[in-house]
Amino acid sequence: MDLKPKIQYTRRGALQSLLALGLAGCGASPTLDLVGRTISGRPKTDSGYGLSIAQIKDLPYASLGVRIGGGAPLVMVLATVEGGDLHWVSSDRAILVTRAGRLVQTVGLQRDLRATQYVADDPLRQIYMSGSVAAAPLVWRYIDLSNKDAFGVVVESQFSIVGDETLSILGAPHETLHVREHIRMPTWRWSVSNDFWLERDSGRLRKARQQYCPEQAAIEYELLKPPATA
């Protein structure tokens, strides 16, 4: 069955809407000003970020700890929720969008992930529920990329379970299931492995390391302060 017709939609309109949400929704936010002032030029604190554990816990918004490639760690705050997509924004107005914890869209990076179109459910949830992985590679999403525009790029996934791991986030332990996704993009003859840590008691994606194309460095992020509804 040909799944590609399902990904026909207005990509430019979606990107403009995302920018508007991030910029208009948080342009005058005192919390973002605090994040920007604290991160800029400050050494890492007890949290591993420019903000202390106490400051992160006191933020009125949910927060995400992010490191892109070899860059300095930074804190992003939740700007808005649209359907199941969470829009996280940094002090310099870069935006990451996650869906059930997985990165599905970006704005402001070297080569942006414009969109992720699912043609089947994200296997991570089923892996968490069953504790097993499918033997054969899966094609369950396509992606669009900016800068040398590429649309409907096929992503093949094969999963493996690394095992149980205890994460320490803001000084608190979290029991997780570590799952690795081995992806291949036949169009580019490129492959990479991404890692996901699913919280054992809730199934929430607590930490991830994702790289979605060879030109963009890997993005590592962890959920510091979960949204009330996530």
C-alpha positions in Angstrom: 0.0 0.0 0.0 1.3 3.4 -1.0 1.4 5.6 2.1 2.9 8.7 0.7 -0.3 10.5 -0.3 -1.1 10.8 3.4 1.6 13.3 3.9 0.2 16.0 1.5 -0.5 19.0 3.7 0.4 22.7 3.9 3.9 22.5 5.3 4.7 26.2 5.0 1.5 27.2 6.8 2.2 24.8 9.6 5.7 26.2 10.0 4.5 29.8 10.1 1.9 28.9 12.7 4.5 27.3 14.8 6.7 30.4 14.7 3.8 32.6 15.6 2.9 30.4 18.6 6.5 30.4 19.9 7.3 34.1 19.2 3.9 35.7 20.0 3.1 33.4 22.9 6.4 33.9 24.8 7.8 37.1 23.4 7.3 39.1 26.6 7.7 36.2 29.0 9.5 37.2 32.2 10.3 33.5 32.7 12.2 33.4 29.3 14.0 36.5 30.4 15.1 34.8 33.6 16.2 31.7 31.7 18.2 33.8 29.2 19.9 35.9 31.9 20.8 32.9 34.0 22.2 30.7 31.2 24.2 33.5 29.5 27.8 33.4 30.7 27.0 31.5 33.9 28.7 28.2 35.0 26.7 25.0 35.4 24.9 24.7 38.8 23.7 21.8 40.9 21.2 20.9 38.1 23.9 20.7 35.4 22.3 23.7 33.7 22.5 27.5 34.1 19.5 27.4 36.4 19.7 25.8 39.8 17.5 22.9 40.8 15.5 25.3 43.0 15.1 27.8 40.1 13.9 25.1 37.7 11.4 23.8 40.3 10.1 27.4 40.9 9.5 28.1 37.2 5.8 28.5 36.5 6.2 26.4 33.3 7.2 22.9 32.5 10.8 22.7 31.4 13.2 20.7 29.2 16.9 20.4 29.6 18.6 20.4 26.2 22.1 19.9 24.7 22.7 20.2 21.0 25.9 18.5 19.8 28.8 19.8 21.8 27.0 23.0 22.8 26.3 24.2 26.3 23.3 22.8 28.2 20.2 25.0 28.2 16.8 25.1 29.6 13.7 25.4 27.4 10.2 26.1 28.7 6.8 24.9 27.5 5.2 27.7 25.4 2.0 26.0 24.3 0.3 22.6 23.8 -1.4 22.0 20.5 -3.3 18.7 20.4 -0.7 16.2 21.5 2.3 18.4 20.5 4.3 20.3 23.1 6.1 23.4 21.9 9.3 24.2 23.9 11.0 27.5 23.4 14.5 28.7 24.4 15.6 32.2 25.4 16.8 32.9 21.9 13.4 31.7 20.5 14.5 28.4 19.1 11.7 25.9 19.2 11.5 22.1 19.7 8.2 20.3 19.3 7.7 16.9 21.0 4.9 14.4 20.7 4.7 11.8 23.5 8.3 12.9 24.2 9.6 12.3 20.7 11.1 15.2 18.8 8.9 15.8 15.7 9.6 19.4 14.6 12.2 22.2 15.1 12.6 25.9 14.4 15.9 27.8 14.5 18.4 25.0 14.0 21.1 24.4 11.3 18.7 22.2 9.3 15.2 22.1 10.8 12.9 19.2 11.0 9.9 20.8 9.5 7.4 18.0 10.1 7.1 14.4 11.1 4.2 12.6 9.5 3.1 9.3 11.2 1.6 6.5 9.0 1.5 4.1 12.0 1.7 4.5 15.7 5.1 5.3 17.3 6.4 1.8 18.3 7.9 3.2 21.6 4.5 2.9 23.3 4.0 -0.7 22.3 7.6 -1.6 23.3 7.0 -0.1 26.8 3.7 -2.1 27.1 5.0 -5.4 25.8 8.7 -5.3 26.6 9.5 -6.7 23.2 10.5 -5.4 19.7 9.6 -6.4 16.2 12.3 -8.3 14.3 11.8 -6.7 11.0 12.5 -3.0 10.2 9.5 -0.7 10.3 8.5 2.3 8.2 6.1 4.3 10.4 7.0 7.9 9.6 8.2 10.3 7.0 10.0 13.6 7.6 10.3 17.0 5.9 13.5 19.0 6.2 14.4 22.7 5.6 17.6 24.1 3.9 17.9 22.0 0.7 14.2 21.3 1.1 13.4 17.6 1.4 9.8 16.3 1.7 8.5 12.9 2.6 11.9 11.3 3.4 11.4 7.7 4.3 12.7 6.7 7.8 13.2 2.9 8.4 13.3 2.0 12.1 14.5 -1.1 13.9 14.4 -1.2 17.7 16.4 -3.0 20.4 16.0 -3.0 24.2 19.2 -1.9 26.0 17.7 -2.6 29.5 16.7 -1.0 32.7 18.5 2.1 33.8 18.2 4.6 36.7 18.5 8.2 35.6 19.2 11.1 38.0 17.3 14.2 36.9 17.5 17.2 39.2 18.9 15.0 41.9 16.0 12.6 41.8 16.2 8.9 40.6 13.9 7.7 37.8 13.7 4.0 36.9 13.5 3.7 33.1 13.6 1.3 30.2 16.3 2.2 27.7 15.2 1.6 24.1 17.5 2.1 21.1 16.1 3.0 17.6 18.4 2.2 14.7 17.2 4.3 11.8 18.1 4.2 8.1 17.3 6.6 5.4 17.7 4.9 2.0 17.4 8.1 0.1 20.7 9.3 1.6 22.3 5.9 2.4 22.6 7.2 6.0 22.0 5.5 9.3 22.2 6.4 13.0 21.1 5.2 16.4 18.8 7.2 18.7 18.2 6.5 22.3 15.0 6.8 24.5 14.5 6.3 28.2 10.9 5.5 29.2 9.9 6.0 32.8 8.9 2.6 34.2 6.0 3.7 36.4 4.3 6.1 33.9 5.6 5.2 30.4 6.5 8.9 30.0 9.6 9.5 27.8 11.9 11.0 30.3 15.1 11.4 28.2 16.1 11.1 24.6 18.9 11.5 22.2 17.8 12.0 18.6 19.5 12.9 15.3 17.2 13.2 12.3 19.7 14.0 9.5 23.5 14.0 8.9 23.7 17.9 8.8 22.2 18.5 12.2 24.0 17.5 15.4 22.3 15.1 17.8 19.8 16.7 20.2 19.8 15.3 23.7 17.0 16.3 26.0 15.5 15.4 29.4 12.3 16.3 31.0 13.1 18.4 34.0 9.6 19.5 35.0 6.8 17.6 33.3 3.6 19.4 32.2 0.6 18.7 34.3 -1.1 16.8 31.6 1.9 15.0 30.0 
